[in-house]
Amino acid sequence: MKSSNSLDINSIKSVASMIYLSVVGVCVFIIQPGIVQGFVSELSFTPEQAGYAASAELWGLAITTVLLTFLADKFDWRKIALIALLIAVIGNIASTFATDSQTFILIRALTGLGLGAMISLPFAMLGMTKKMDFNFGMALVFILLYGALGLFLIPWALEKIGLDGIFVFIAVFCGIGLLLIPNLPTGAHQATNFDDSNPSELGLQKVLALIGVLSFNLGIGAVWAYLFLVGLEANITEQGVANVLTISQLLGMLGAFVVVFLSSRVKRGLPFATSILLCAIGVGFLLFGVDFLKFSIAVYLFNFAWNMVVPYIMATLSSFADNSKTVIRGSCMQMLGVATGPYIAAKIVGSSATQAYDTVNLFAVSMFIVALLLLLPAIIALKDRD
């Protein structure tokens, strides 16, 4: 294995490996609306059960991100990546052999334990590079390209190869990541952008920012888990919903490209505030009666804005002078949010999805506004420190 001392973490090979593994980390979550529909159509889950199943896997991701907040600086990151990817590969293959819902949900939760490390570590690594805003933006572009193709193909895949076939594909996709481990840093000591100026004076802003990340992702988790079913409830066909979600992922790529373009031209505060407000407005469209046009506008605006928000959040967390610890903690808050969001939404929806989606979406809008208020002080305080 390549010596960590000779590794240039700003090289194309190293950054590309980090970006690939960042896609691996969210390879199920980013296509979750289609996966949840598969739980309903293939496994005969109720919408409530499907929400709990989605939440179980995300809780696996969340548990790993919590553990990494304590363990990431004590172990070799390459070894953590190796173990995590093996768990993800084995878990996805094992999912095809589950014979009852309880076993299936347990296996998905355990699989999430592996994928969780591939959320925390790649983003922490990208936060160590010199062009972190740019690299975070590019990571989002490839995550969304994967998501766009995945959501477009899920109706076809469910018909042709079923949920089992999808899980086999995901296992292979995770397995490829094993080949990229030598291109990764072994720890935060290899950072090239570390800045130890005044780390203690921003303690309050750091705490508020982390709570803001949790708030934002509670809203994301609640909306994203049920978005496919919201479309079906509006009498849109499965393929029609899939097409809207696919286009929204492409618009999300545009949002990430906007961040890449603005990264060296504009301070983060204004575009961050604008994008998170657009997130709230997009979801707000779903509160006033849903038809195909309103659903399309809402989802397009939401996904475009969501994927502008994320690079700004991650770059802001990377700007705190603590050797990527805040990024890892932020990833923990992110996964706690997206894991708890579907659970809260499932509680709201109950066994019947009728009329309850409005309450879910209103909850999400309120979480986005809270996140804006909590994150903005840190973004403003850090604007001249990058």
Secondary structure, 3 states (H helix, E strand, C coil): CCCHHHCCCCCHHHHHHHHHHHHHHCCCHHHHHHHHHHHHHHHCCCHHHHHHHHHHHHHHHHHHHHHHHHHCCCCCHHHHHHHHHHHHHHHHHHHCCCCCHHHHHHHHHHHHHHHHHHHHHHHHHHCCCCCHHHHHHHHHHHHHHHHHHHHHHHHHHHHHCHHHHHHHHHHHHHHHHHHHHHHCCCCHHHCCCCCCCCCHHHHHHHHHHHHHHHHHHHHHHHHHHHHHHHHHHCCCCHHHHHHHHHHHHHHHHHHHHHHHHHCCCCCCHHHHHHHHHHHHHHHHHHHCCCCHHHHHHHHHHHHHHHHHHHHHHHHHHHCCCCCCHHHHHHHHHHHHHHHHHHHHHHHHHCCCCCCCHHHHHHHHHHHHHHHHHHHHHHHHHCCCCC
